[in-house]
Amino acid sequence: MAGFEMNHDEVEKRQAAQESGEETGTLMTPDVYRSMFFRQFTSQCSQSYDKMMAYGFMYTLEKPLRKIYPDDEDFYRALDRHTEFFNMTPHVLPFVAGLSVSMEEQAARDPSFDISSVNAVKVGLMGPLSGIGDSFYWGTFRVVAAGIGIGLAATGNPLGPIIYALIYTVVNVLTRIVSAHLGYNLGTKFLEQSAQSNLMNKLTDAAGVLGMTVVGAMIATMVSLNTSLVFTFGESEVALQAIFDDIFLGILPMAATFICLWLYKRNVKTIWIIFGIFAVCIAGCGFGIF
């Protein structure tokens, strides 16, 4: 098949380009990157329990795969390869898409390339990259952006939701653009380097620490809980809140947060925790506790 023919000099040239991280040829032109960028937003449009994001991922790769495999039979086989189960944090999906294109291109040029390694690499990256993506984007950037937006909105500033959307969207879009280029340019060299340096585990741990730090700081700034109880001793009055503040500033918000966390770990549904908060607040205000 013409799509798999390549002389020895061209194979060596391609391998040298992979090692240096440089692109060869004109496969990944701006229009191809543009197509992949817009199409990867559909990765969850056809999501199912047996395939998850597989069909959306295949749709993302359609244009570069057609350029790699001009022959219809080769092209359809390549598309079919990418209908295997695939699930990943959408923000970092373009990295795997770019890496897959790089490997497909290498497979088309090198007859000795093990084509099954394409899906093997995808499966191997699903967990580590999703761990990083979930920690950074769902657990950190979204929380920080929401905290800033809610803080502004709570003061009546109409820019609150706009600021939230801008912060989250800018980081989201830039990551998708940059990661697609990185995935293609680095190729399989990235996998070897990350395995040797344990990079994935380090990034996942760092993201987890950062996310927990941000959430912990937001408890003190975003959770507000004070008691209005005042005790009278003779002619003097002592506010219970003042005693709490002297012992541990913010102890009530922290206690409320840990109670909610304890209930959540006891498999109490989130909606019931929310209803419980409503009930406690209403009762507390009614009895003059809050």
N, C-alpha and C positions, 0 to 999 in steps of 0.2 A: 504494500500500500504506500502510495506516495507520501502520505502524511507522516510515515515512520522512517523514511529514508534519509540518511545523513552520513556524510563521509567522516573519516577519522579526525581530520583537522578541525572540522566544525564542532565535533563532539568535545574535543579538547578546549576549543575556544569558549564554548558554552560553560564548561565546567570551571574554567578560569574566571569567567564573569561571575558565576555563582559565588566563588570563593572570595572575590573582591567586593561583592555586594553591588555590582554594577549591572545595569540592564543592557541587553544587546537586542538589536532589531527594533522594530517599531510596533510591536504587539500592543503594549500598554500606552496607547495614544490618549490625548485628553478626552476624546469622545468615548473611549472604552472606560476610563476612570469615571467619567460623568454618568455613563449608563449604570455601572456598578454602584455608584453612590446613590442614585435615585431608586434603583431596584431593591437595594438591601433594606429599604424601609418597608418593603412588603414581606419581609421574612416571617412575620407572624400572621399574615393574612390567610394562609391556608393551613394553619397549625392544626395538628391532630395528635391524638395520644400515641399512635403507632409510629408516626414519622416526625412529629413535632415541627421543626422549622425547615425540614429537608427540601420541600418544594420551593419555598421562598429562597433558599440558598441556591438551588439549581437555577432558578429564574435570574438571580443576581449574576451568575456566571455565564449566562447564555451567549452574550455578545463576545467575550474573549474566547470562549470555547469554539465558537463558529470560526473565528480567525485562526485558531490553532488547528482545527480539523475542518478543512474545506470539504472533504468527502462526507456525504450525508451519513453513511454507515458509522464512520468513526465518531462523528459529531453526536449521533443519537446514543451511541454506547457511552460517550463521555457524560452526556446529560443523565443517563440512567445510573451511572456511578454515583451521582450526587443526589439520588433519591433515597439513599440509606438514612437511617435515623440520625438526626442532628439537632442538638439543642444547646444554646449558648446565650449569654448576656448579649442583647442586640448591639450594644455600643461597641463591643470588640469583635463582632462578627466580621467586619471588613478585613481585619488582619488575617483571619483564616481564609477568607475569600481570596485575598491577594496571594497568600502562600499556596493555596490550591491551584491558582492559575500558573504560578511559577513551576509547580511540580507537573502540571499537565503539559506545559510547554516543554519541560525537560523530557517527559515521557514521549512526546511526539518526535523529539529530535534524537533520542537515544533508544534504540530497540531493546537494549538490555535493562532498561529501567523497569522496576517492579511496580506495575500500575496499581496493585492492591495497597501499596504504601500510602497512596493519596488519602483514602478513607481511614487508614490506620492512624495517620497523623492527625486528621480531623478529630477522630474519636479521642486520641490522646490529649488533644488540646482543649477539649470541651470542659473538663473539670477544672484544670488550673486557671485557664483564662476566665472562666465564669466566676471562679472564686475571686479573682482580682477585680473583674468587672462589677460583680455584685457589691463588693466591699467599697469600691471607689464611687460608683455611680448611684446605686440604690442606697447604700449605707452612709455615704459621706457627702458627695456633691449635691444630691437632691435634698438631703436633710439641711445642709448649710444654706442652700438657696431658699428652701422653704422657710427656714428660720429668719432669714433676712426679710423675705417678703411678708411673712406673718407679722414680724416686728413693726414694719412700716404700716401694714394694713390695720394693725391694732390701734395705731395712733390716728387713724382716719386718712392716711396718705393713700391716694388712689394709685400711686406708683408701685405699691406693694406687689400685686400680682404680675405687673409688667417686669419689675426687677427680677422676680423669681423666674419668669419665663426666659428672660435674657441670659441670666447666669447659667441656668441649666442647659438651655439650647445651645449657647456658644460652646460650652465644654463638650457637649454631646456631638455637635456637628464637626468640630475640629478633630475630635478623637476619631471619628469615622473616616474623615478625609486622610489624616496622617497615617492611621493604622493600615489602610489599604495599600498605600505606597510602601510602608515598611514591610508588610507581609510579602509583597512581590519582590522588592529589592533585596531583602535579606535572604529569602529563599530558605532552604533547609539548613543553611549555616546557623540560623537563629536557634534551631532545635538543638544542635550540637553544643552551642555555647551555653544555652540556658540549662541544659542537663549537666554540664561540667561544673557550672558555678552555682547550681541550685537556685537559679534566679527566680523561678516561679514561686517557690515556697517563701523566699525572702520578700517578694512583692506582696504576696497574700498576707503574710504576717504583718508587714508594715501598714498595709491598707486597713487591716483589722484594728490595729492599735490606734491609727489615726481616726477611724470611724468611732471607736469607743470614746476617745478623748473628746471629740466634737459633741457626741450625744451627752456625755457627762457634763460638759460645760453648758449645754443647752438646758439641762434640768434646772440649773440655778437661775438661768435668765428667762426661760419660757414657762416654767411651772410656777404658778403663784398660789400659795396656800398660807393663810394666816388665821389665827384664832382671835376672836374679840372678847374672850373671857377675861374678866377683871375680878380679882378677889379683894375684899375689904377687910382690913385688920384694924379695928378701932377707927382712927381717923385717917389712916393711910390706905391707899389703893395700890395694888400690885397687878400689873398686866401680865398675863401668862405668856403672851408673845415675847415680851421683853426678856423673860427668864429663858425662853427657848433660844433667843438670839444671843444671849450671853453664853449659853452652854455650847451651842453649835449653830452658826448662822445658816439658815436654809434647811434646818433639820426636818421641818414638816413637808416641804416639797420632795425632799429626798426619800422620806419615809413613804409618802404616797406613791412615788415612782416604784420603789422596791416592793410595795404591796401589790401593785398592778403586775409587776414582773413575776412575783411569786404566784399570783393567780393564773397568769398566762402559762407558766411552767407546769401548773397543775391541770393543764388542758381546759381551762375555762375559756370559752369563746370570747373573742374581742368585743363583740356586740354586747355581751352580758357584763363585761367589765365597764364598758361605757355607760350602760344603764345603771350599774352600781354606783358609778361616780355621780351621775345625776341624782340618784336617790339620796346618797350621803350628803351632797351639797344642799339639796332642798331641805332635808331634815335638819342639817346643821344650822342653816340660816333660820329655820323655824324655831329652833330651841336656843338661838342666840350664841351658838358655838363659833360660827364663822361670821 
